[in-house]
Amino acid sequence: MKKKVLIIGAGGFIGGFIADESLRRGFDTWAGVRPSTSREFLADDSLKFVSLDYEDADKMACQLRDALPEGEKWDWIVYNLGATKCANFADFNRINYIYLQNTVSALRKSGMLPERFLFMSSLSAVGPGDEKNYSPLTSSSIPQPNTRYGVSKIKAETFLETCPDVAWTVFRPTGVYGPHEKDYLMMIKCIDGHCDFGVGYRRQMLTFIYVRDLASAVFDALAVPETLRRKYIISEPRAYTQSEFRKIVARALGRRFVIPVRLPLWAAYIASVVSEKYGVAKMKASTLNRDKFKIMKQRNWNCDVSDAVRDFNFTARYPLEKSIQERRRVVSSLEKVPRLVVAAILLLVLPVFQMPGLLAAAPAAIPFVRVLLWVYPFYIAVAAYLAYVCYRTRPLVSWILMALMLLTHLAMWHLVYSDLKM
């Protein structure tokens, strides 16, 4: 008899691929979604839907009972519901933790606890790794999450551990990328524009998992008893430096030269705070925020996946270079930058041509002013280039860079023409 599978949170990027993989394996598949959830990537006619109210456990219990004939239940449930960015940080706790509690409560009340329950957590639940010797994170690493997102995930994991009647398995995937995903696509598009944007100057080890490999691992793990009440890190079994990632993407896209640009951590932090406040003002979650800054700041994402290989023969069939080749179709010709934005960038570059006059007027008693003036045009040139490149993928970053250019002009004029004294 075919397995009945319910995927809670199927409308998201990862959830859609889990649903596809379930159908591909011949399972009867239900997608648990909100009424407002987009079904753009859930178009298969074989897919069944159940609308769920995660705020109300009693109502959800009724919805679950109504979705199946009396006496039946799902064999496997994949819980993929979660928020990775929120305008209000309290929503992390509500969506990633409280909703899981409500779901388990609803399953109990409806008498529909499954044979197996897989919870999709995150590597952020573990927190920063060893940034001195770069030893890999393992499933037995002591969790020390340093982001609100990571804390909400480890709370959800801990809750499951207190549920003896739930046959759970926890996945902690590293950075997931693939079709329909946006954050890594932005990185790829920047490299396509001959610019590799990074944060910090210390070596950073990056790990990735292609979404199809993650979806396949879900059902491989559910099919074997060895994974019961165990936690697994899911990642391609190797790490990449930023330079290696840049070269792989550039080679796949046919880019012969890419300029690596590194922002100091303090500048990235300022940008994240500004972006976060802008998102709060607009009542919209911002991709760049203080939580995201802590993730970008982390230097060691190296992972040990040997337990997943041992227990359910986990294999990454799509290593980074192979999957980037597949992604090449997505990185099509980019939209042109609006003329108004180009004009604004050019206007912000023009004040640099006053540099000879600024040098002549610079106070000789303050040597560091002349040093800053020599650095000034190079900074403006790099900022202008980045503002142009970023606009097509991250317009907010572009406007932040333009604002910094204006502030730099004002700072240089103030240093030269003020009565500043040592």
Sequence and secondary structure as in RCSB ss.txt:
>XXXX:A:sequence
MKKKVLIIGAGGFIGGFIADESLRRGFDTWAGVRPSTSREFLADDSLKFVSLDYEDADKMACQLRDALPEGEKWD
WIVYNLGATKCANFADFNRINYIYLQNTVSALRKSGMLPERFLFMSSLSAVGPGDEKNYSPLTSSSIPQPNTRYG
VSKIKAETFLETCPDVAWTVFRPTGVYGPHEKDYLMMIKCIDGHCDFGVGYRRQMLTFIYVRDLASAVFDALAVP
ETLRRKYIISEPRAYTQSEFRKIVARALGRRFVIPVRLPLWAAYIASVVSEKYGVAKMKASTLNRDKFKIMKQRN
WNCDVSDAVRDFNFTARYPLEKSIQERRRVVSSLEKVPRLVVAAILLLVLPVFQMPGLLAAAPAAIPFVRVLLWV
YPFYIAVAAYLAYVCYRTRPLVSWILMALMLLTHLAMWHLVYSDLKM
>XXXX:A:secstr
   EEEEETTTSHHHHHHHHHHHHTT EEEEEE TT   TT   TT EEEE  TT HHHHHHHHHHHS TT   S
EEEE    S  SSTHHHHIIIIIHHHHHHHHHHHHT   SEEEEE  GGGT    SSS   B TTS     SHHH
HHHHHHHHHHHT TT  EEEEEE EEE TT  HHHHHHHHHHTTEEEEE SS  EE EEEHHHHHHHHHHHHTSG
GGTT EEEE  SS EEHHHHHHHHHHHHT S  EEEEE HHHHHHHHHHHHHHHHHTTS  SSSHHHHHHHH  B
  B  HHHHHHH    SS HHHHHHHHTTTS       HHHHHHHHHHHGGGGGHHHHHHHS TT HHHHHHHHH
HHHHHHHHHHHHHHHHTT HHHHHHHHHHHHHHHHHHHHHHHS    
